[in-house]
Amino acid sequence: LKSKGWERDAYCLKTEPKSWNAASGHLTAELTFVLIGTWRKYLEESFLPTAPVLAHGYPHGYPHTYGYAGAMRSLDTGHDSPCRPKITAYGPVSSPRIQIGGNVYAVDADVPEGAYLVIDGMSLTVETHMPDGTVRDDYAHALRGDGEGRGEYVFETIKPGVQPVSWAGTYGVEVGWWVEETEVPWSE
């Protein structure tokens, strides 16, 4: 069921035909649905490949730096409670790793040129979509650490507020999230 940008799963429990127009083929019916789960709205932010940011670079011409931070950005879900993530990494990339806030989302798999890997926190799946249309299940290669709240969980919810986002920067990333409400969001 979709309304005003929000969606919610539903089951059709009953269908009652009311009228039938044989000439036009139109059927009028009354449908009864039961709503399940929460109202949710999907939002996302794209992060293009970018030049790396040197952390603690030494400005006096020495041939080294003191660290490498990769690409760094930030995002704000605009919501006051944690949101389930949907993270997409575009190939080519070997073992994509994205850090959002204090959590690392990583998969030990190769994503070839023209393919993309999707970590879906709503369906709890990790899949690589290949250029030929096939889909590879990479759930077994996802970093699950010790579970939620431990800093390395591939399905960790994104915390509210502004969160830093970092990744190698050599590949594009989309970070999406579901805002969820138990009541009809537009009734307030």
Accessible surface in RSA format (square Angstrom, percent):
REM  Atomic radii and reference values for relative SASA: ProtOr
REM  Chains: A
REM  Algorithm: Lee & Richards
REM  Probe-radius: 1.40
REM  Slices: 20
REM RES _ NUM      All-atoms   Total-Side   Main-Chain    Non-polar    All polar
REM                ABS   REL    ABS   REL    ABS   REL    ABS   REL    ABS   REL
RES LEU A   1   107.29  59.7  69.39  49.6  37.89  95.3  79.54  55.9  27.75  74.7
RES LYS A   2   161.26  78.7 134.43  82.5  26.83  63.9  81.44  73.3  79.82  85.0
RES SER A   3    39.26  33.2  30.40  40.6   8.86  20.4  22.24  47.4  17.02  23.8
RES LYS A   4   146.43  71.4 110.16  67.6  36.27  86.4  86.86  78.2  59.57  63.5
RES GLY A   5    57.66  71.1   0.00   N/A  57.66  71.1  35.26  96.8  22.39  50.2
RES TRP A   6    29.82  12.0  29.21  14.1   0.61   1.4  18.94  10.1  10.88  17.6
RES GLU A   7    57.27  32.9  57.27  43.3   0.00   0.0   9.89  19.1  47.37  38.7
RES ARG A   8    39.25  16.5  36.63  18.7   2.62   6.2   1.06   1.4  38.19  23.1
RES ASP A   9    69.15  48.4  66.07  65.8   3.08   7.3  12.81  30.1  56.34  56.2
RES ALA A  10    30.82  28.3   4.03   6.2  26.80  61.0   4.03   5.7  26.80  71.0
RES TYR A  11   134.26  62.7 132.18  75.2   2.08   5.4  92.36  69.4  41.90  51.6
RES CYS A  12    65.90  49.8  33.56  37.4  32.34  76.0  23.83  60.4  42.07  45.4
RES LEU A  13   120.76  67.3  85.73  61.3  35.03  88.1  88.81  62.4  31.95  86.0
RES LYS A  14   107.08  52.2 100.18  61.5   6.90  16.4  57.85  52.1  49.23  52.4
RES THR A  15    78.41  55.8  54.55  55.3  23.86  56.9  38.51  51.7  39.89  60.3
RES GLU A  16    57.64  33.1  57.08  43.2   0.56   1.3  21.60  41.8  36.04  29.4
RES PRO A  17    95.65  69.7  73.71  67.2  21.94  79.7  73.88  61.0  21.77 135.3
RES LYS A  18   116.90  57.0  82.28  50.5  34.62  82.4  51.74  46.6  65.16  69.4
RES SER A  19    65.04  55.0  54.34  72.5  10.70  24.7  49.24 104.9  15.80  22.1
RES TRP A  20   157.14  63.1 125.13  60.6  32.00  75.1 113.52  60.5  43.62  70.8
RES ASN A  21    78.00  53.8  72.41  70.0   5.59  13.5  21.43  51.6  56.57  54.7
RES ALA A  22    78.34  72.0  53.76  83.0  24.58  55.9  53.84  75.8  24.50  64.9
RES ALA A  23   107.41  98.8  60.22  92.9  47.19 107.4  72.90 102.7  34.52  91.4
RES SER A  24    59.89  50.6  26.29  35.1  33.60  77.4  35.50  75.6  24.39  34.2
RES GLY A  25    44.25  54.6   0.00   N/A  44.25  54.6  20.00  54.9  24.25  54.3
RES HIS A  26   126.99  69.4 122.90  85.4   4.09  10.5  87.32  90.0  39.67  46.2
RES LEU A  27    98.27  54.7  67.17  48.1  31.09  78.2  67.17  47.2  31.09  83.7
RES THR A  28    78.24  55.6  74.51  75.5   3.72   8.9  50.58  67.9  27.66  41.8
RES ALA A  29    37.92  34.9  10.11  15.6  27.81  63.3  10.28  14.5  27.64  73.2
RES GLU A  30    90.82  52.1  85.16  64.4   5.65  13.5  30.22  58.5  60.60  49.5
RES LEU A  31    92.53  51.5  67.68  48.4  24.86  62.5  67.68  47.5  24.86  66.9
RES THR A  32    57.05  40.6  53.71  54.5   3.34   8.0  45.23  60.7  11.82  17.9
RES PHE A  33   101.29  50.7  73.96  45.8  27.32  71.1  73.96  44.8  27.32  78.2
RES VAL A  34    60.40  39.7  57.11  51.7   3.28   7.9  60.40  52.5   0.00   0.0
RES LEU A  35    67.97  37.9  49.25  35.2  18.73  47.1  49.25  34.6  18.73  50.4
RES ILE A  36    61.97  35.3  57.90  43.1   4.06   9.8  61.97  44.6   0.00   0.0
RES GLY A  37    55.91  69.0   0.00   N/A  55.91  69.0  35.69  97.9  20.22  45.3
RES THR A  38    36.31  25.8  34.84  35.3   1.47   3.5  33.14  44.5   3.18   4.8
RES TRP A  39     9.81   3.9   9.81   4.7   0.00   0.0   9.08   4.8   0.73   1.2
RES ARG A  40    28.22  11.9  28.22  14.4   0.00   0.0   0.02   0.0  28.21  17.1
RES LYS A  41    66.44  32.4  65.74  40.3   0.70   1.7  22.34  20.1  44.10  47.0
RES TYR A  42    79.88  37.3  58.01  33.0  21.86  56.9  53.43  40.2  26.45  32.6
RES LEU A  43    67.98  37.9  64.89  46.4   3.09   7.8  67.98  47.7   0.00   0.0
RES GLU A  44    88.80  51.0  59.19  44.8  29.61  70.5  18.05  34.9  70.76  57.8
RES GLU A  45    66.51  38.2  62.52  47.3   3.99   9.5  24.05  46.5  42.46  34.7
RES SER A  46    65.25  55.1  41.99  56.0  23.26  53.6  26.94  57.4  38.31  53.7
RES PHE A  47     9.25   4.6   4.56   2.8   4.69  12.2   8.10   4.9   1.15   3.3
RES LEU A  48   137.89  76.8 130.66  93.5   7.22  18.2 130.66  91.8   7.22  19.4
RES PRO A  49    77.61  56.6  58.37  53.2  19.24  69.9  58.77  48.5  18.84 117.1
RES THR A  50    38.12  27.1  20.46  20.7  17.67  42.1  15.08  20.3  23.05  34.8
RES ALA A  51    77.63  71.4  60.12  92.8  17.51  39.8  66.25  93.3  11.39  30.2
RES PRO A  52    71.17  51.9  54.32  49.5  16.85  61.3  54.32  44.8  16.85 104.7
RES VAL A  53    66.05  43.5  62.35  56.4   3.70   8.9  66.05  57.4   0.00   0.0
RES LEU A  54   102.21  56.9  80.86  57.8  21.36  53.7  80.86  56.8  21.36  57.5
RES ALA A  55    27.02  24.8  20.77  32.1   6.25  14.2  27.02  38.1   0.00   0.0
RES HIS A  56   142.54  77.9 119.22  82.9  23.32  59.7  82.66  85.2  59.88  69.7
RES GLY A  57    39.36  48.5   0.00   N/A  39.36  48.5  14.85  40.8  24.51  54.9
RES TYR A  58    82.95  38.7  68.54  39.0  14.41  37.5  32.32  24.3  50.63  62.4
RES PRO A  59   109.85  80.1  70.39  64.2  39.46 143.5  83.82  69.2  26.03 161.8
RES HIS A  60   127.97  69.9 101.70  70.7  26.27  67.2  66.77  68.8  61.21  71.2
RES GLY A  61    77.47  95.5   0.00   N/A  77.47  95.5  43.04 118.1  34.43  77.1
RES TYR A  62   124.19  58.0 109.33  62.2  14.86  38.7  62.98  47.3  61.21  75.5
RES PRO A  63   133.07  97.0  90.94  82.9  42.13 153.1 107.24  88.5  25.83 160.5
RES HIS A  64    92.62  50.6  80.64  56.1  11.98  30.6  69.33  71.5  23.29  27.1
RES THR A  65    56.66  40.3  35.20  35.7  21.46  51.1  20.66  27.7  36.00  54.4
RES TYR A  66   131.05  61.2  98.25  55.9  32.80  85.3  80.87  60.8  50.17  61.8
RES GLY A  67    27.54  34.0   0.00   N/A  27.54  34.0  26.40  72.5   1.14   2.6
RES TYR A  68   123.98  57.9  92.84  52.8  31.14  81.0  83.99  63.1  40.00  49.3
RES ALA A  69    33.32  30.6  13.80  21.3  19.52  44.4  24.38  34.3   8.93  23.7
RES GLY A  70     2.96   3.6   0.00   N/A   2.96   3.6   2.74   7.5   0.21   0.5
RES ALA A  71     0.06   0.1   0.00   0.0   0.06   0.1   0.06   0.1   0.00   0.0
RES MET A  72    88.04  45.6  77.81  51.5  10.23  24.4  65.27  55.5  22.77  30.2
RES ARG A  73   111.76  46.9  97.43  49.7  14.33  34.1  40.23  55.0  71.53  43.4
RES SER A  74    56.45  47.7  44.87  59.9  11.57  26.7  13.92  29.6  42.53  59.6
RES LEU A  75     5.19   2.9   0.00   0.0   5.19  13.0   5.19   3.6   0.00   0.0
RES ASP A  76    74.36  52.1  55.73  55.5  18.63  44.0  20.15  47.4  54.20  54.1
RES THR A  77     4.68   3.3   0.03   0.0   4.65  11.1   0.16   0.2   4.52   6.8
RES GLY A  78    70.42  86.8   0.00   N/A  70.42  86.8  35.81  98.3  34.61  77.5
RES HIS A  79    31.16  17.0  20.78  14.4  10.37  26.5  11.20  11.5  19.95  23.2
RES ASP A  80   129.02  90.4 101.27 100.8  27.75  65.6  45.95 108.2  83.07  82.8
RES SER A  81    44.61  37.7  44.11  58.9   0.50   1.2  32.98  70.2  11.64  16.3
RES PRO A  82    70.69  51.5  53.46  48.7  17.23  62.6  53.46  44.1  17.23 107.1
RES CYS A  83     0.77   0.6   0.26   0.3   0.51   1.2   0.51   1.3   0.26   0.3
RES ARG A  84    89.52  37.6  89.39  45.6   0.13   0.3  13.04  17.8  76.48  46.4
RES PRO A  85     0.18   0.1   0.18   0.2   0.00   0.0   0.18   0.2   0.00   0.0
RES LYS A  86    62.22  30.4  61.64  37.8   0.59   1.4  10.53   9.5  51.69  55.1
RES ILE A  87     0.57   0.3   0.51   0.4   0.07   0.2   0.51   0.4   0.07   0.2
RES THR A  88    10.02   7.1  10.02  10.2   0.00   0.0   2.40   3.2   7.63  11.5
RES ALA A  89     0.37   0.3   0.37   0.6   0.00   0.0   0.37   0.5   0.00   0.0
RES TYR A  90    82.57  38.6  81.62  46.4   0.95   2.5  63.29  47.6  19.28  23.8
RES GLY A  91    15.29  18.9   0.00   N/A  15.29  18.9   0.00   0.0  15.29  34.2
RES PRO A  92    80.93  59.0  70.81  64.5  10.12  36.8  70.94  58.6   9.98  62.0
RES VAL A  93    20.76  13.7   8.20   7.4  12.56  30.3  18.12  15.7   2.65   7.2
RES SER A  94    79.45  67.1  59.04  78.8  20.41  47.0  38.80  82.6  40.64  56.9
RES SER A  95    48.93  41.3  37.12  49.5  11.81  27.2  27.88  59.4  21.05  29.5
RES PRO A  96     2.66   1.9   1.13   1.0   1.53   5.6   1.76   1.5   0.91   5.6
RES ARG A  97   122.55  51.5 119.04  60.7   3.52   8.4  46.15  63.1  76.40  46.3
RES ILE A  98     1.07   0.6   1.06   0.8   0.01   0.0   1.07   0.8   0.00   0.0
RES GLN A  99    61.34  34.3  60.51  44.2   0.83   2.0   7.28  15.5  54.06  41.0
RES ILE A 100     6.46   3.7   1.49   1.1   4.97  12.0   1.49   1.1   4.97  13.5
RES GLY A 101    13.82  17.0   0.00   N/A  13.82  17.0   8.59  23.6   5.23  11.7
RES GLY A 102    67.25  82.9   0.00   N/A  67.25  82.9  37.27 102.3  29.98  67.2
RES ASN A 103     8.90   6.1   8.74   8.5   0.16   0.4   8.74  21.0   0.16   0.2
RES VAL A 104    10.97   7.2  10.97   9.9   0.00   0.0  10.97   9.5   0.00   0.0
RES TYR A 105     1.25   0.6   1.25   0.7   0.00   0.0   0.00   0.0   1.25   1.5
RES ALA A 106    15.34  14.1  15.18  23.4   0.15   0.4  15.34  21.6   0.00   0.0
RES VAL A 107     1.46   1.0   0.21   0.2   1.25   3.0   1.04   0.9   0.41   1.1
RES ASP A 108   104.70  73.3  93.97  93.5  10.73  25.4  28.44  66.9  76.27  76.1
RES ALA A 109    12.99  11.9   3.28   5.1   9.71  22.1  12.99  18.3   0.00   0.0
RES ASP A 110    89.88  63.0  84.77  84.4   5.11  12.1  30.55  71.9  59.33  59.2
RES VAL A 111     1.98   1.3   0.00   0.0   1.98   4.8   0.14   0.1   1.84   5.0
RES PRO A 112    56.01  40.8  47.30  43.1   8.70  31.6  56.01  46.2   0.00   0.0
RES GLU A 113   126.15  72.4 115.64  87.5  10.52  25.0  57.91 112.0  68.25  55.7
RES GLY A 114    53.52  66.0   0.00   N/A  53.52  66.0  34.59  94.9  18.93  42.4
RES ALA A 115     2.52   2.3   0.00   0.0   2.52   5.7   0.03   0.0   2.49   6.6
RES TYR A 116    80.94  37.8  80.94  46.1   0.00   0.0  46.74  35.1  34.20  42.2
RES LEU A 117     1.13   0.6   1.13   0.8   0.00   0.0   1.13   0.8   0.00   0.0
RES VAL A 118    16.23  10.7  15.64  14.2   0.59   1.4  15.64  13.6   0.59   1.6
RES ILE A 119     1.93   1.1   1.93   1.4   0.00   0.0   1.93   1.4   0.00   0.0
RES ASP A 120    21.66  15.2  21.66  21.6   0.00   0.0   1.18   2.8  20.47  20.4
RES GLY A 121     3.03   3.7   0.00   N/A   3.03   3.7   0.00   0.0   3.03   6.8
RES MET A 122    44.94  23.3  29.85  19.8  15.09  35.9  20.69  17.6  24.25  32.1
RES SER A 123    64.76  54.7  38.22  51.0  26.54  61.1  45.64  97.2  19.13  26.8
RES LEU A 124    96.47  53.7  87.61  62.7   8.86  22.3  87.61  61.5   8.86  23.8
RES THR A 125    47.37  33.7  46.09  46.7   1.28   3.1  40.71  54.7   6.66  10.1
RES VAL A 126     0.16   0.1   0.00   0.0   0.16   0.4   0.00   0.0   0.16   0.4
RES GLU A 127    57.06  32.8  57.06  43.2   0.00   0.0   2.11   4.1  54.94  44.9
RES THR A 128     0.00   0.0   0.00   0.0   0.00   0.0   0.00   0.0   0.00   0.0
RES HIS A 129    45.92  25.1  45.51  31.6   0.41   1.0  31.62  32.6  14.30  16.6
RES MET A 130    39.59  20.5  31.54  20.9   8.05  19.2  28.14  23.9  11.44  15.2
RES PRO A 131    89.11  64.9  51.28  46.7  37.84 137.5  58.57  48.4  30.54 189.8
RES ASP A 132   114.43  80.2  74.61  74.3  39.82  94.2  50.29 118.3  64.15  64.0
RES GLY A 133    61.93  76.4   0.00   N/A  61.93  76.4  37.85 103.9  24.09  53.9
RES THR A 134    78.62  55.9  72.15  73.1   6.47  15.4  70.47  94.7   8.15  12.3
RES VAL A 135    77.13  50.8  44.58  40.4  32.56  78.4  45.18  39.3  31.95  86.7
RES ARG A 136    84.27  35.4  78.71  40.1   5.56  13.2  58.39  79.8  25.87  15.7
RES ASP A 137   105.64  74.0  83.69  83.3  21.95  51.9  36.75  86.5  68.88  68.7
RES ASP A 138     0.70   0.5   0.70   0.7   0.00   0.0   0.00   0.0   0.70   0.7
RES TYR A 139    90.23  42.1  90.19  51.3   0.04   0.1  57.02  42.8  33.21  40.9
RES ALA A 140    83.12  76.4  57.62  88.9  25.50  58.0  58.93  83.0  24.19  64.1
RES HIS A 141    91.28  49.9  81.75  56.8   9.54  24.4  57.92  59.7  33.37  38.8
RES ALA A 142     8.92   8.2   0.00   0.0   8.92  20.3   0.11   0.2   8.80  23.3
RES LEU A 143    59.19  33.0  54.11  38.7   5.08  12.8  59.04  41.5   0.15   0.4
RES ARG A 144    83.32  35.0  78.46  40.0   4.86  11.6  23.59  32.2  59.73  36.2
RES GLY A 145    47.08  58.1   0.00   N/A  47.08  58.1  18.98  52.1  28.10  62.9
RES ASP A 146   115.26  80.7  86.75  86.3  28.51  67.4  18.02  42.4  97.25  97.0
RES GLY A 147    21.78  26.9   0.00   N/A  21.78  26.9  20.34  55.8   1.44   3.2
RES GLU A 148    95.18  54.6  73.64  55.7  21.53  51.3  40.36  78.1  54.82  44.8
RES GLY A 149    59.03  72.8   0.00   N/A  59.03  72.8  28.15  77.2  30.88  69.2
RES ARG A 150   165.22  69.4 132.31  67.4  32.91  78.4  35.13  48.0 130.09  78.8
RES GLY A 151    23.11  28.5   0.00   N/A  23.11  28.5  17.35  47.6   5.76  12.9
RES GLU A 152    78.68  45.2  78.64  59.5   0.04   0.1  15.05  29.1  63.63  52.0
RES TYR A 153    42.44  19.8  42.44  24.1   0.00   0.0  11.15   8.4  31.29  38.6
RES VAL A 154     0.00   0.0   0.00   0.0   0.00   0.0   0.00   0.0   0.00   0.0
RES PHE A 155    10.83   5.4   4.01   2.5   6.82  17.7   4.01   2.4   6.82  19.5
RES GLU A 156     5.79   3.3   5.79   4.4   0.00   0.0   2.88   5.6   2.91   2.4
RES THR A 157    29.53  21.0  27.88  28.3   1.64   3.9  24.98  33.6   4.55   6.9
RES ILE A 158     2.07   1.2   0.04   0.0   2.03   4.9   2.05   1.5   0.02   0.1
RES LYS A 159    93.64  45.7  92.17  56.6   1.48   3.5  83.64  75.3  10.00  10.7
RES PRO A 160    49.97  36.4  38.66  35.2  11.31  41.1  39.05  32.2  10.91  67.8
RES GLY A 161    34.15  42.1   0.00   N/A  34.15  42.1  31.22  85.7   2.94   6.6
RES VAL A 162   103.00  67.8  79.86  72.3  23.14  55.8  79.86  69.4  23.14  62.8
RES GLN A 163    24.68  13.8  24.68  18.0   0.00   0.0   0.58   1.2  24.11  18.3
RES PRO A 164    71.31  52.0  69.76  63.6   1.54   5.6  70.30  58.0   1.01   6.3
RES VAL A 165     0.05   0.0   0.00   0.0   0.05   0.1   0.02   0.0   0.03   0.1
RES SER A 166    26.46  22.4  24.87  33.2   1.60   3.7   8.39  17.9  18.07  25.3
RES TRP A 167     9.40   3.8   0.40   0.2   9.00  21.1   8.95   4.8   0.45   0.7
RES ALA A 168    44.71  41.1  35.41  54.6   9.29  21.1  40.48  57.0   4.23  11.2
RES GLY A 169     1.53   1.9   0.00   N/A   1.53   1.9   0.06   0.2   1.48   3.3
RES THR A 170   107.93  76.8  79.68  80.8  28.25  67.3  74.15  99.6  33.78  51.1
RES TYR A 171     7.55   3.5   4.46   2.5   3.09   8.0   6.12   4.6   1.43   1.8
RES GLY A 172    10.59  13.1   0.00   N/A  10.59  13.1   7.00  19.2   3.59   8.0
RES VAL A 173     1.36   0.9   0.00   0.0   1.36   3.3   0.00   0.0   1.36   3.7
RES GLU A 174    41.47  23.8  41.47  31.4   0.00   0.0   3.43   6.6  38.04  31.1
RES VAL A 175     0.00   0.0   0.00   0.0   0.00   0.0   0.00   0.0   0.00   0.0
RES GLY A 176     0.05   0.1   0.00   N/A   0.05   0.1   0.00   0.0   0.05   0.1
RES TRP A 177    12.02   4.8  12.02   5.8   0.00   0.0  12.02   6.4   0.00   0.0
RES TRP A 178    24.35   9.8  23.82  11.5   0.53   1.2  18.18   9.7   6.17  10.0
RES VAL A 179    11.96   7.9  11.96  10.8   0.00   0.0  11.96  10.4   0.00   0.0
RES GLU A 180    42.53  24.4  29.36  22.2  13.17  31.4  14.54  28.1  28.00  22.9
RES GLU A 181    57.05  32.8  53.16  40.2   3.89   9.3   8.62  16.7  48.43  39.5
RES THR A 182   104.96  74.7  90.19  91.4  14.77  35.2  66.76  89.7  38.21  57.8
RES GLU A 183   129.71  74.5 123.69  93.6   6.02  14.3  46.24  89.4  83.47  68.1
RES VAL A 184    55.05  36.2  52.95  47.9   2.10   5.1  52.95  46.0   2.10   5.7
RES PRO A 185    23.21  16.9   6.07   5.5  17.14  62.3   9.81   8.1  13.40  83.3
RES TRP A 186    92.03  36.9  61.12  29.6  30.91  72.6  53.05  28.3  38.98  63.2
RES SER A 187    80.22  67.8  42.34  56.5  37.88  87.3  40.46  86.1  39.76  55.7
RES GLU A 188   187.51 107.7 117.79  89.1  69.72 166.0  78.82 152.4 108.69  88.7
END  Absolute sums over single chains surface
CHAIN  1 A    11088.3       8338.6       2749.7       6344.6       4743.7
END  Absolute sums over all chains
TOTAL         11088.3       8338.6       2749.7       6344.6       4743.7
